[in-house]
Amino acid sequence: MKRSAKREQLTTIVSGILCIVLILVVLQLWLLTATMNAHLGGDQAVIWPAAGASLVCFLLNTGLLWQLYRLER
């Protein structure tokens, strides 16, 4: 009985992590689209802040993946 409860908790945690990863990936795709649109429109000031935000999203995704590996151990 206890093992089943732990498995349900783990499933809930993994589902939550996947939802957050999905949101971050969609955010990165939106950043890429908005940055390309601004770049093609001649606005160069947006490129570095968008790259920084995308790097933060990448680091958050990497941290979530690391947490997922820690949960498996």
Jmol script that loads the backbone (N, CA, C; Angstrom):
load data "model"
ATOM      1  N   MET A   1       0.818  -1.184   0.000  1.00  0.00           N
ATOM      2  CA  MET A   1       0.000   0.000   0.000  1.00  0.00           C
ATOM      3  C   MET A   1       0.867   1.255   0.000  1.00  0.00           C
ATOM      4  N   LYS A   2       1.944   1.252   0.777  1.00  0.00           N
ATOM      5  CA  LYS A   2       2.805   2.426   0.868  1.00  0.00           C
ATOM      6  C   LYS A   2       3.536   2.680  -0.445  1.00  0.00           C
ATOM      7  N   ARG A   3       3.922   1.607  -1.113  1.00  0.00           N
ATOM      8  CA  ARG A   3       4.632   1.746  -2.384  1.00  0.00           C
ATOM      9  C   ARG A   3       3.738   2.382  -3.449  1.00  0.00           C
ATOM     10  N   SER A   4       2.461   2.034  -3.438  1.00  0.00           N
ATOM     11  CA  SER A   4       1.515   2.593  -4.397  1.00  0.00           C
ATOM     12  C   SER A   4       1.334   4.096  -4.170  1.00  0.00           C
ATOM     13  N   ALA A   5       1.295   4.512  -2.910  1.00  0.00           N
ATOM     14  CA  ALA A   5       1.152   5.940  -2.608  1.00  0.00           C
ATOM     15  C   ALA A   5       2.384   6.703  -3.073  1.00  0.00           C
ATOM     16  N   LYS A   6       3.562   6.134  -2.871  1.00  0.00           N
ATOM     17  CA  LYS A   6       4.787   6.798  -3.313  1.00  0.00           C
ATOM     18  C   LYS A   6       4.807   6.905  -4.836  1.00  0.00           C
ATOM     19  N   ARG A   7       4.348   5.874  -5.510  1.00  0.00           N
ATOM     20  CA  ARG A   7       4.324   5.888  -6.981  1.00  0.00           C
ATOM     21  C   ARG A   7       3.350   6.953  -7.485  1.00  0.00           C
ATOM     22  N   GLU A   8       2.206   7.115  -6.812  1.00  0.00           N
ATOM     23  CA  GLU A   8       1.246   8.152  -7.206  1.00  0.00           C
ATOM     24  C   GLU A   8       1.831   9.542  -6.990  1.00  0.00           C
ATOM     25  N   GLN A   9       2.545   9.721  -5.886  1.00  0.00           N
ATOM     26  CA  GLN A   9       3.177  11.014  -5.633  1.00  0.00           C
ATOM     27  C   GLN A   9       4.234  11.317  -6.688  1.00  0.00           C
ATOM     28  N   LEU A  10       5.008  10.308  -7.046  1.00  0.00           N
ATOM     29  CA  LEU A  10       6.046  10.485  -8.063  1.00  0.00           C
ATOM     30  C   LEU A  10       5.425  10.821  -9.417  1.00  0.00           C
ATOM     31  N   THR A  11       4.318  10.180  -9.743  1.00  0.00           N
ATOM     32  CA  THR A  11       3.624  10.471 -10.999  1.00  0.00           C
ATOM     33  C   THR A  11       3.115  11.907 -11.022  1.00  0.00           C
ATOM     34  N   THR A  12       2.608  12.379  -9.896  1.00  0.00           N
ATOM     35  CA  THR A  12       2.131  13.753  -9.811  1.00  0.00           C
ATOM     36  C   THR A  12       3.279  14.741  -9.980  1.00  0.00           C
ATOM     37  N   ILE A  13       4.399  14.465  -9.342  1.00  0.00           N
ATOM     38  CA  ILE A  13       5.560  15.348  -9.448  1.00  0.00           C
ATOM     39  C   ILE A  13       6.074  15.388 -10.881  1.00  0.00           C
ATOM     40  N   VAL A  14       6.178  14.239 -11.513  1.00  0.00           N
ATOM     41  CA  VAL A  14       6.667  14.181 -12.900  1.00  0.00           C
ATOM     42  C   VAL A  14       5.711  14.914 -13.830  1.00  0.00           C
ATOM     43  N   SER A  15       4.417  14.771 -13.612  1.00  0.00           N
ATOM     44  CA  SER A  15       3.442  15.485 -14.444  1.00  0.00           C
ATOM     45  C   SER A  15       3.577  16.997 -14.273  1.00  0.00           C
ATOM     46  N   GLY A  16       3.796  17.437 -13.053  1.00  0.00           N
ATOM     47  CA  GLY A  16       4.004  18.864 -12.806  1.00  0.00           C
ATOM     48  C   GLY A  16       5.259  19.382 -13.481  1.00  0.00           C
ATOM     49  N   ILE A  17       6.338  18.611 -13.401  1.00  0.00           N
ATOM     50  CA  ILE A  17       7.587  19.012 -14.051  1.00  0.00           C
ATOM     51  C   ILE A  17       7.394  19.090 -15.559  1.00  0.00           C
ATOM     52  N   LEU A  18       6.691  18.132 -16.134  1.00  0.00           N
ATOM     53  CA  LEU A  18       6.454  18.151 -17.580  1.00  0.00           C
ATOM     54  C   LEU A  18       5.618  19.353 -17.998  1.00  0.00           C
ATOM     55  N   CYS A  19       4.654  19.737 -17.183  1.00  0.00           N
ATOM     56  CA  CYS A  19       3.845  20.931 -17.495  1.00  0.00           C
ATOM     57  C   CYS A  19       4.712  22.189 -17.486  1.00  0.00           C
ATOM     58  N   ILE A  20       5.587  22.298 -16.488  1.00  0.00           N
ATOM     59  CA  ILE A  20       6.472  23.464 -16.416  1.00  0.00           C
ATOM     60  C   ILE A  20       7.426  23.485 -17.603  1.00  0.00           C
ATOM     61  N   VAL A  21       7.966  22.325 -17.971  1.00  0.00           N
ATOM     62  CA  VAL A  21       8.869  22.250 -19.128  1.00  0.00           C
ATOM     63  C   VAL A  21       8.136  22.658 -20.397  1.00  0.00           C
ATOM     64  N   LEU A  22       6.909  22.211 -20.549  1.00  0.00           N
ATOM     65  CA  LEU A  22       6.125  22.583 -21.725  1.00  0.00           C
ATOM     66  C   LEU A  22       5.918  24.094 -21.790  1.00  0.00           C
ATOM     67  N   ILE A  23       5.601  24.703 -20.667  1.00  0.00           N
ATOM     68  CA  ILE A  23       5.422  26.161 -20.631  1.00  0.00           C
ATOM     69  C   ILE A  23       6.721  26.876 -20.988  1.00  0.00           C
ATOM     70  N   LEU A  24       7.845  26.400 -20.463  1.00  0.00           N
ATOM     71  CA  LEU A  24       9.125  27.040 -20.764  1.00  0.00           C
ATOM     72  C   LEU A  24       9.517  26.884 -22.229  1.00  0.00           C
ATOM     73  N   VAL A  25       9.234  25.732 -22.812  1.00  0.00           N
ATOM     74  CA  VAL A  25       9.559  25.523 -24.230  1.00  0.00           C
ATOM     75  C   VAL A  25       8.695  26.413 -25.117  1.00  0.00           C
ATOM     76  N   VAL A  26       7.419  26.534 -24.785  1.00  0.00           N
ATOM     77  CA  VAL A  26       6.548  27.427 -25.557  1.00  0.00           C
ATOM     78  C   VAL A  26       7.032  28.870 -25.419  1.00  0.00           C
ATOM     79  N   LEU A  27       7.473  29.247 -24.225  1.00  0.00           N
ATOM     80  CA  LEU A  27       8.018  30.590 -24.015  1.00  0.00           C
ATOM     81  C   LEU A  27       9.262  30.810 -24.871  1.00  0.00           C
ATOM     82  N   GLN A  28      10.127  29.802 -24.950  1.00  0.00           N
ATOM     83  CA  GLN A  28      11.315  29.929 -25.789  1.00  0.00           C
ATOM     84  C   GLN A  28      10.951  30.053 -27.262  1.00  0.00           C
ATOM     85  N   LEU A  29       9.970  29.313 -27.709  1.00  0.00           N
ATOM     86  CA  LEU A  29       9.541  29.442 -29.102  1.00  0.00           C
ATOM     87  C   LEU A  29       8.962  30.821 -29.374  1.00  0.00           C
ATOM     88  N   TRP A  30       8.192  31.352 -28.430  1.00  0.00           N
ATOM     89  CA  TRP A  30       7.658  32.704 -28.581  1.00  0.00           C
ATOM     90  C   TRP A  30       8.791  33.725 -28.605  1.00  0.00           C
ATOM     91  N   LEU A  31       9.794  33.550 -27.735  1.00  0.00           N
ATOM     92  CA  LEU A  31      10.940  34.461 -27.742  1.00  0.00           C
ATOM     93  C   LEU A  31      11.674  34.424 -29.079  1.00  0.00           C
ATOM     94  N   LEU A  32      11.852  33.236 -29.623  1.00  0.00           N
ATOM     95  CA  LEU A  32      12.520  33.117 -30.912  1.00  0.00           C
ATOM     96  C   LEU A  32      11.728  33.831 -32.006  1.00  0.00           C
ATOM     97  N   THR A  33      10.418  33.633 -32.020  1.00  0.00           N
ATOM     98  CA  THR A  33       9.580  34.269 -33.033  1.00  0.00           C
ATOM     99  C   THR A  33       9.601  35.789 -32.896  1.00  0.00           C
ATOM    100  N   ALA A  34       9.447  36.280 -31.671  1.00  0.00           N
ATOM    101  CA  ALA A  34       9.429  37.727 -31.446  1.00  0.00           C
ATOM    102  C   ALA A  34      10.787  38.349 -31.763  1.00  0.00           C
ATOM    103  N   THR A  35      11.854  37.659 -31.423  1.00  0.00           N
ATOM    104  CA  THR A  35      13.192  38.180 -31.696  1.00  0.00           C
ATOM    105  C   THR A  35      13.473  38.213 -33.192  1.00  0.00           C
ATOM    106  N   MET A  36      13.097  37.158 -33.901  1.00  0.00           N
ATOM    107  CA  MET A  36      13.292  37.157 -35.353  1.00  0.00           C
ATOM    108  C   MET A  36      12.459  38.242 -36.021  1.00  0.00           C
ATOM    109  N   ASN A  37      11.246  38.454 -35.546  1.00  0.00           N
ATOM    110  CA  ASN A  37      10.390  39.500 -36.090  1.00  0.00           C
ATOM    111  C   ASN A  37      11.015  40.881 -35.861  1.00  0.00           C
ATOM    112  N   ALA A  38      11.527  41.102 -34.656  1.00  0.00           N
ATOM    113  CA  ALA A  38      12.170  42.384 -34.354  1.00  0.00           C
ATOM    114  C   ALA A  38      13.450  42.559 -35.161  1.00  0.00           C
ATOM    115  N   HIS A  39      14.232  41.500 -35.284  1.00  0.00           N
ATOM    116  CA  HIS A  39      15.487  41.573 -36.044  1.00  0.00           C
ATOM    117  C   HIS A  39      15.220  41.880 -37.512  1.00  0.00           C
ATOM    118  N   LEU A  40      14.242  41.206 -38.087  1.00  0.00           N
ATOM    119  CA  LEU A  40      13.919  41.462 -39.493  1.00  0.00           C
ATOM    120  C   LEU A  40      13.301  42.846 -39.693  1.00  0.00           C
ATOM    121  N   GLY A  41      12.728  43.397 -38.629  1.00  0.00           N
ATOM    122  CA  GLY A  41      12.180  44.752 -38.691  1.00  0.00           C
ATOM    123  C   GLY A  41      13.221  45.824 -38.447  1.00  0.00           C
ATOM    124  N   GLY A  42      14.443  45.421 -38.144  1.00  0.00           N
ATOM    125  CA  GLY A  42      15.534  46.375 -37.967  1.00  0.00           C
ATOM    126  C   GLY A  42      15.811  46.755 -36.522  1.00  0.00           C
ATOM    127  N   ASP A  43      15.143  46.143 -35.568  1.00  0.00           N
ATOM    128  CA  ASP A  43      15.359  46.452 -34.155  1.00  0.00           C
ATOM    129  C   ASP A  43      16.395  45.492 -33.583  1.00  0.00           C
ATOM    130  N   GLN A  44      17.580  46.004 -33.329  1.00  0.00           N
ATOM    131  CA  GLN A  44      18.669  45.174 -32.827  1.00  0.00           C
ATOM    132  C   GLN A  44      18.745  45.140 -31.298  1.00  0.00           C
ATOM    133  N   ALA A  45      17.995  46.004 -30.620  1.00  0.00           N
ATOM    134  CA  ALA A  45      18.086  46.113 -29.168  1.00  0.00           C
ATOM    135  C   ALA A  45      17.428  44.939 -28.444  1.00  0.00           C
ATOM    136  N   VAL A  46      16.647  44.172 -29.127  1.00  0.00           N
ATOM    137  CA  VAL A  46      15.894  43.089 -28.485  1.00  0.00           C
ATOM    138  C   VAL A  46      16.695  41.791 -28.416  1.00  0.00           C
ATOM    139  N   ILE A  47      17.710  41.672 -29.222  1.00  0.00           N
ATOM    140  CA  ILE A  47      18.399  40.391 -29.393  1.00  0.00           C
ATOM    141  C   ILE A  47      19.037  39.893 -28.101  1.00  0.00           C
ATOM    142  N   TRP A  48      19.842  40.706 -27.431  1.00  0.00           N
ATOM    143  CA  TRP A  48      20.552  40.235 -26.233  1.00  0.00           C
ATOM    144  C   TRP A  48      19.637  39.982 -25.044  1.00  0.00           C
ATOM    145  N   PRO A  49      18.649  40.840 -24.764  1.00  0.00           N
ATOM    146  CA  PRO A  49      17.728  40.490 -23.669  1.00  0.00           C
ATOM    147  C   PRO A  49      16.945  39.197 -23.931  1.00  0.00           C
ATOM    148  N   ALA A  50      16.545  38.983 -25.180  1.00  0.00           N
ATOM    149  CA  ALA A  50      15.827  37.754 -25.513  1.00  0.00           C
ATOM    150  C   ALA A  50      16.742  36.540 -25.388  1.00  0.00           C
ATOM    151  N   ALA A  51      17.998  36.696 -25.775  1.00  0.00           N
ATOM    152  CA  ALA A  51      18.950  35.595 -25.626  1.00  0.00           C
ATOM    153  C   ALA A  51      19.168  35.277 -24.148  1.00  0.00           C
ATOM    154  N   GLY A  52      19.232  36.300 -23.318  1.00  0.00           N
ATOM    155  CA  GLY A  52      19.377  36.086 -21.877  1.00  0.00           C
ATOM    156  C   GLY A  52      18.169  35.382 -21.286  1.00  0.00           C
ATOM    157  N   ALA A  53      16.975  35.786 -21.690  1.00  0.00           N
ATOM    158  CA  ALA A  53      15.755  35.138 -21.202  1.00  0.00           C
ATOM    159  C   ALA A  53      15.684  33.683 -21.671  1.00  0.00           C
ATOM    160  N   SER A  54      16.110  33.436 -22.894  1.00  0.00           N
ATOM    161  CA  SER A  54      16.117  32.073 -23.408  1.00  0.00           C
ATOM    162  C   SER A  54      17.134  31.212 -22.658  1.00  0.00           C
ATOM    163  N   LEU A  55      18.271  31.799 -22.305  1.00  0.00           N
ATOM    164  CA  LEU A  55      19.274  31.078 -21.516  1.00  0.00           C
ATOM    165  C   LEU A  55      18.722  30.734 -20.133  1.00  0.00           C
ATOM    166  N   VAL A  56      17.989  31.649 -19.534  1.00  0.00           N
ATOM    167  CA  VAL A  56      17.378  31.373 -18.229  1.00  0.00           C
ATOM    168  C   VAL A  56      16.378  30.225 -18.344  1.00  0.00           C
ATOM    169  N   CYS A  57      15.570  30.227 -19.401  1.00  0.00           N
ATOM    170  CA  CYS A  57      14.623  29.128 -19.622  1.00  0.00           C
ATOM    171  C   CYS A  57      15.358  27.799 -19.793  1.00  0.00           C
ATOM    172  N   PHE A  58      16.460  27.826 -20.523  1.00  0.00           N
ATOM    173  CA  PHE A  58      17.259  26.616 -20.712  1.00  0.00           C
ATOM    174  C   PHE A  58      17.818  26.112 -19.387  1.00  0.00           C
ATOM    175  N   LEU A  59      18.315  27.027 -18.569  1.00  0.00           N
ATOM    176  CA  LEU A  59      18.869  26.630 -17.274  1.00  0.00           C
ATOM    177  C   LEU A  59      17.785  26.075 -16.354  1.00  0.00           C
ATOM    178  N   LEU A  60      16.601  26.660 -16.396  1.00  0.00           N
ATOM    179  CA  LEU A  60      15.492  26.129 -15.605  1.00  0.00           C
ATOM    180  C   LEU A  60      15.114  24.718 -16.059  1.00  0.00           C
ATOM    181  N   ASN A  61      15.074  24.504 -17.360  1.00  0.00           N
ATOM    182  CA  ASN A  61      14.773  23.165 -17.881  1.00  0.00           C
ATOM    183  C   ASN A  61      15.853  22.169 -17.485  1.00  0.00           C
ATOM    184  N   THR A  62      17.106  22.588 -17.515  1.00  0.00           N
ATOM    185  CA  THR A  62      18.200  21.708 -17.111  1.00  0.00           C
ATOM    186  C   THR A  62      18.086  21.364 -15.630  1.00  0.00           C
ATOM    187  N   GLY A  63      17.756  22.352 -14.809  1.00  0.00           N
ATOM    188  CA  GLY A  63      17.576  22.095 -13.388  1.00  0.00           C
ATOM    189  C   GLY A  63      16.424  21.148 -13.108  1.00  0.00           C
ATOM    190  N   LEU A  64      15.329  21.287 -13.849  1.00  0.00           N
ATOM    191  CA  LEU A  64      14.204  20.372 -13.676  1.00  0.00           C
ATOM    192  C   LEU A  64      14.572  18.950 -14.099  1.00  0.00           C
ATOM    193  N   LEU A  65      15.353  18.822 -15.158  1.00  0.00           N
ATOM    194  CA  LEU A  65      15.813  17.502 -15.588  1.00  0.00           C
ATOM    195  C   LEU A  65      16.707  16.875 -14.522  1.00  0.00           C
ATOM    196  N   TRP A  66      17.574  17.690 -13.922  1.00  0.00           N
ATOM    197  CA  TRP A  66      18.451  17.204 -12.866  1.00  0.00           C
ATOM    198  C   TRP A  66      17.622  16.726 -11.670  1.00  0.00           C
ATOM    199  N   GLN A  67      16.586  17.483 -11.315  1.00  0.00           N
ATOM    200  CA  GLN A  67      15.702  17.071 -10.217  1.00  0.00           C
ATOM    201  C   GLN A  67      14.991  15.763 -10.544  1.00  0.00           C
ATOM    202  N   LEU A  68      14.620  15.591 -11.792  1.00  0.00           N
ATOM    203  CA  LEU A  68      13.956  14.361 -12.206  1.00  0.00           C
ATOM    204  C   LEU A  68      14.887  13.163 -12.051  1.00  0.00           C
ATOM    205  N   TYR A  69      16.154  13.325 -12.408  1.00  0.00           N
ATOM    206  CA  TYR A  69      17.118  12.257 -12.225  1.00  0.00           C
ATOM    207  C   TYR A  69      17.341  11.967 -10.744  1.00  0.00           C
ATOM    208  N   ARG A  70      17.316  12.996  -9.905  1.00  0.00           N
ATOM    209  CA  ARG A  70      17.467  12.793  -8.458  1.00  0.00           C
ATOM    210  C   ARG A  70      16.288  12.023  -7.890  1.00  0.00           C
ATOM    211  N   LEU A  71      15.085  12.247  -8.426  1.00  0.00           N
ATOM    212  CA  LEU A  71      13.909  11.530  -7.938  1.00  0.00           C
ATOM    213  C   LEU A  71      13.983  10.040  -8.251  1.00  0.00           C
ATOM    214  N   GLU A  72      14.628   9.678  -9.340  1.00  0.00           N
ATOM    215  CA  GLU A  72      14.719   8.275  -9.719  1.00  0.00           C
ATOM    216  C   GLU A  72      15.635   7.489  -8.803  1.00  0.00           C
ATOM    217  N   ARG A  73      16.600   8.146  -8.195  1.00  0.00           N
ATOM    218  CA  ARG A  73      17.547   7.435  -7.318  1.00  0.00           C
ATOM    219  C   ARG A  73      16.956   7.116  -5.997  1.00  0.00           C
TER     220      ARG A  73
END
end "model"
wireframe off; spacefill off
backbone 0.3
color backbone group
